Amino acid sequence: MNKETVLVDTDRCVANIGNRFDMVLVACIRARELKRGHTPKVATRSKPVVAALQEIQAGHIGRDYLKKIT
């Protein structure tokens, strides 16, 4: 079985969001959306959490996602 190896640079994700706590919140919100069937903004076959981190790393998802929980 050939598995896809995905590397996510968490330091780059933190730089795009601001701090680690907010990065976890944003990734959680986005992963839930992906799990419900939203279309990923990056080409990936990864699970929702990894896909969310890839989107943050690529700059497609930012700190504005925190507005969804307030």
N, C-alpha and C positions, 0 to 999 in steps of 0.2 A: 504494500500500500504506500503510495507516494503522498506525503503530506506537504502542504505549502508552509514554508517557514516565513513568519512575518515578524519583522523587527520594528518596534515603535520606540522612538527616542523620546522618553518622558521629559527630558530637559527641554526639548524643543516645544513639547506640548505645554509645559509650565510657562515658557516664555510667551507663547501665544495667548494664554489665559490670564496669567498674572501671579497666581500662587497655586500650590498643590491642592489645597482644600477646594478651591473653586474649580480646578481641573477635574477633580473627582466628581463634583456635583454636575458639571456640564457633561462629562462622559456618561454619567448615570442617566441623565435626562435623555440624551441622544440615543443611548443603547436601548432604552425602553421604547423610544419611537421606532427604532429599527426593528426591534422584536415584534412590534405591532404591525409591521409591514411597510413602513416608510422606505423610500428608495435611498440607498447609500449614495453619498456624493463623491465617493471614490470607487474605483473598480477593485472589488475584493470579493473573496469567497469566505472570509473570516467570520467568526461569530460576532454578534452585535457589539460587545464591549471592545473588541480589538478594532472593529470597523469604526466605532466612534472615536477611538484614540487616533486612528489613521486620519480621520477627517479633521480632528483638532490639529494634528501635526502638519497637515497640508494647508491649514489656514481656512478651510471651508466652514468651520464651526468656531465661534469665538465666545467671548465673555457675555455677549448679548443673550445667550441662551439662559442665563441666570434669571432674566426677566420672566421666564415662563413659570418660575416657582413662587414668584411674589405676587 
